[in-house]
Amino acid sequence: MLYKTLKLNTEDQKATRDGFGVGLVEAGKSDERIVALTADLKESTRVEAFAQEFPDRFFEMGVAEQNLVTVASGLANYGKVPFVTSYATFSPGRNLEQIRTTVCINDVPVKIIGCHAGLTVGPDGATHQALEDIAIMRVLPNMTVVVPCDTEEARKATLTLAMTNKPAYLRLGRDKTPSITTSETSFELGKGYYAFETDSADVTIIACGALVYNAIIAAEELGSQGINVDVINMHTIKPLDRDIIISAAKKTGAIVTAEEHQITGGLGSAVAEVLAEEYPVPIEFIGVRNQFGQSGTPAELMKFYKLDSESIKGAIHDVLRRKG
């Protein structure tokens, strides 16, 4: 028998960057240490509302992403909690050395907000479609990496990261996505949870970001065909919830990972590392396979790069054949 732990709301669609903007203002009201900096992208990264609410705590750094992070690290060193915003292709894409040296080595609580990540940036094309950022950021010591599935989860992630005394990377999208969570849905840093669960699943999908929705759609459709699928929302890539991964592998004996990112170095790689060490089972990967993006609508790109629900269903059939 199938049962959902979350209720999809396809009529209420907002981008995860919108949830960040709301959450940052909420966090700023409760903590005067919070400041915001941007690289000439105040409106696009949704930091504009914070700038209007707290003009003395907002800094426009211009198109200078390396300086953006370096100034933020100095502010953090003197007791502030800086949120720095840009497109993910520019931050961390353009300022990795400064993130590594001034933020991570010093272990200061700078929160790096990478907006417009993934293929769903759409017509902006390959130069603006960050598909490597999870891999870049999760390899850095002291760095937390979070990829929320919808706008409400992005709001909660923002509030949670504001209270942590560690560096963090929050990956956000531009395209509107259906609401999956509500204000009552739990969010705990480093803890994945079941977005869709059955009492006798044949396979588990572990997904993050926009692909959580696609994974749930695939699970619903396969359930009507007699294939029971669990879906885990792994919103925190680092620290990774090893316990839920191992438990899922023991329950179903087959795993599919799904992410809007290169397969190499992303969520799939992180899950595979855990399974290789703890409980090896057949695994299939949904993600971009050693390609750059291109211009197109988000739906067209999801289908072309095989990140849609049909492709997830195909991966499930593949892993079940391997499971035997």
N, C-alpha and C positions, 0 to 999 in steps of 0.2 A: 504493500500500500504506500502511495506517495503522500508526502505532506511537505509543505513549504515552511521555512522558518521566516521568510521575508515575503512581503507582498509587492509585486511589481506595480508601478503606476506610470503607464506610458503616456498619460495625458499631462503629467507634471514633469516637464523636462527643463533642466538647467545645466549649465556647464559646471564642472568642479571648481573652476576659477571663481565662479560666483559665490560658492560656499566659503571659499577662502576669504574673499572680501568681507563677507558678513562676520566670519569668525575673528578676523583680525581686529575689527572695530570692537567686538565684544571683549576680546582679550585686552585691548588697549584701555578699555574702561575700568577693568579690574586690576590692571598692573601698569603703573606709570613708568616702569623701566622699559616697556616695549616701545621701540622706534621702528620706522619703516624707511627703506631706501629703495630707489628704483633707477633703472638705466634708461630714462626717457620713454618709459612704457607704463605710465601711471594708470591710464584708462584700461589698456589691454590686459594688464595683470590684476586689475580690480583693487588696486591699492588707493584709488582715488578717494573713496569714502573715508578711509583712515586719514588721508591728507586733509580733507575738509574738516573732520572732527578734531584732529590734533595737529594743526599746522606747525606748531613748534617742535613736533616729534617726527616730522617727515622731511626727508632729504632727497632732492632731485640731483642725481649724480651725472646726468647726461649719458651719452653713448660711450661709456667707459667701464666695462664690466669688471676689469681687473681692479680698478680703483674702487669700484662699488664694494667688492668683498673685502678689500684691505681696510677701507674706512670702517666697515661693519665690524671687522675683527678688533679694531682699536676701541670702538664703542663698547663691544662686549667685554673687553679687558678691563674696562672701567665701570662695569656694573649694569650696562644696558643689555636688553634682549632684542637684537636687531633681526628684522625680517627683510631680506633683500629679494627683489623681484626682477625677473627678466624672462625672455624666452629661453627654454631649455637648451636650444642650440647655441645660445650665447653664454648661459650660466647654468650648468658647468662647462658648456662647450668651448668657451673662450677664456675661461679664468681658472682652469683646473689647478695650475701651479699655486695661485694665490689661495684657493680653497684648501689645498693640501698643506701649505706652509703656514699661513697665518691663522687658519681656522682649526684644522684638524690636529696639527702638531701641538698647538697651544691649547686644544680642547676647550674652546670657548663657544658659548651658546648662540652662534649665528645660524639662523634658519634660512636656507636657500630655497627659494620658491621658483621652480622651473615650470613656466607656463607654456601653453601651446605645444605640449609634448605629443609624440606619436603621429601616426598617419592621419588621424582625424582633423589635423590642421587643414587638410584638404587642398584647395587650389593654391596655397602658398608654395607647395612643391618641396622637393628634396632638401633644399637649403635650410628650410625651416621645420622639417619634420624630424625631431630628435628621436632616434631609435637606439641610441647607445648609452643614454644617460644613466639608466639603472646600473648597468655594468660598471660605468666609470665611478659612480658614487658608492656602490656597495663594497668596493674593494678598499676604500679609504678607512683606516683605523679611526675609531671614535665617531664615525658617521652613522646616523640613523636614516633609513630610507622608507618613505611612506607613499603609497599609490592608492588614493581613495577611489571608490567605485561610483560615487555620485556626489551631488552638491552637499547634502547633509553630512555625509561622512567626511567631506573636505572641511566643513565647518568644525566638526568635532576634532579632527586631526590638528587643525590650526590651534584650537584651544588647548589641546593636550601638549603639543610641541612647545607652546608658549610657557608651559610650566616645567619643562625639562631643562636641565642645566648642561645640555649637550649640543653639539652640532647636529643639524638635521637637514634632509633634503625632502621637500614635498613636491611631488610630480602632479601637475595639473593639465587638464585638456581645455581646448577652446570650444569644441562641439558640444551641443546640448545632449544630455543622455537621460534616459528614464530614471525616475526615483526608485531606488531599491530599498533604502533604509528610511527610518523615521527618527524623530527625536528620542523615541524610546529604545531604539536599537542600541545595543551595547557597543562601545568602542574602547578597546584597551590596546595600547601600544605593544606590539610584539605578540599579539594573540589573534590568530585567525579564528574564523567561526563559520558555521554551516549556513550558507545562504539558501540552500535547498538540500533536503535530506530525506532518505528513505530508511525503512527499517531493515531492508535486505538488499543493499546496493551491490551492483556488479562491478562498478568502476567509480573512481573519484576524479572530478575535475578540480584542480587548484588554479584559481584565476585571480587577476588583480585588475584594477582600473575598469575601463569601459568593457572589457571582455567578461566581467562577472555577469553582466546582463545577457550577453550572447550565450554564455555557458548555461544559465538558467533556462533560456529558451530551448537550447539543445536538450537539456535534461527533461523538460516538460514533454517535448515531442517524442523522445525515445521512451519515456515512461508509458505513453499510450501504445507503444509497440512491444511492451513487455520487458524492456531493458531498463533496469533501475539505476539511477545515477545520483550520486551525491555531488554537491558543489560547495567548495570552500572558498570564501572570500579571504585571500591572503593580502590584506591591505598593507601590512608591514613586511617589507622584503628584508630589512635588517633592523633590529634583530629578528631572525626568522623563528617562527613557531615550530620547532622541531617536533614537539610532542604530538601536535595534531597531524603532522605529516606521517609520522611513524604509525600512529593509531589508525589513520585512514588506509595506509598500505596494508596493515594487518587485517582490517575489516574487509576490504574489497580486492586486494591483491593486484590492482591495476590502477595506474595514475595517468591522467592527461593534464598538462599544464597549459595555460592560455594567457598570453600577454600581448600588448600592443608595443612590441619592442623586439630587437634582435633576439633570436633564440640564444645566441652565444652570450653568456655572462649575465643574463637576466634572471627572472623568476624561475624559469625552467631549469637553468643551470644550478641555481641555489637549491631547489628541491631535489635534483638529481644527486647533488653532493651529499645531502642528508641520507637519501636512500642507499647510496653506494656504501656509506659508512655503517648504517644501522639496520636496514631491512630492504635488500634489493628486490624489486618487483618490476614487471614490464612498465615502461613509461613512453608516452608519445608527447611531442611538443608542438603547440600551436604558437606561432610567432613569425616574425620576418626572418627569412632564411638568406642571410648574407647579401642583401640587396639594399639599395637606397630607395627612398620613396619617390613619388612623382605627383603631378597635379591631378586632381580629380575630386569628386564629391567624397565625403567620408564613407558613404555606403559603397560606392564604387571601389574605393581603395580597400576597404575591409574584405570585399569579395575577391578582388584581384590578388591580394596577398594571403588569401585563405585564412582570414581571421573571423569569418562570419559563423553563424550557428551551424550551417551546413558543413563547413569544414571541420568544426568541432565534433559533429556527429560522425564524420568520416574517421577522425582520429580515434574516437571511442570504439568504432568497429574494428579498427586496426589493432588497438591494444587488447581488445577482447580475444581476437584471433591468436595473438601472442600468448595471452594468458592460458588459453586452451580449455 
